[in-house]
């Protein structure tokens, strides 16, 4: 394999994440006004672990000691599976965000005239954006095949669970029995598991 093709292949995952971040940033306009928002300290409780998880992928491996050791044999197959999981996970988040529409927010927020969305991926999963992000982290970790990727997945899962638990409480307060019924009929994050 020539070096240009190899470089392009190895840059696929960072490119997918960059395109996703650009879409996420550009799509942040035209949202409903905020009625209630988590405090900065509450936001930090899930934001800091998520940033640390992302940094584990961005930092050079030589600076991470044992965390840069492989947890499995590196292969093009593992890398390819990782790329597919990243692409599927990020695409799932985009689909979920499109269904949320003007209700979306990067923080735990209730909007004015907030709607309980149960269409698209929200039909079965209450937090499909988090499911997609977690799948993309798993794909990134498989492609990297280093222990820092495993730690990043664990940190991301912890951060997303902290955030979704707060959202669950707020949605239950806002929508009452409707949300309680929705909770019984759907999964929070992972089908069949959580």
Secondary structure, DSSP 4 states (H G I P E B T S, - for coil): --HHHHHHHHTHHHHHHHHHHHHHHHTTSS-PPEEEE--HHHHHHHHHHHHHHHHHHHS-GGGSGGGGSBSS---HHHHHHHHHHHHHHHHHHHHHHHHHGGG--SSSEEETT-----SGGGGTBTTHHHHHHHHHHHHHHHHH-BHHHHHHHHHHHHHHHHHHHHHHHHHHHHHTHHHHHHHHTSBSSSTTT-
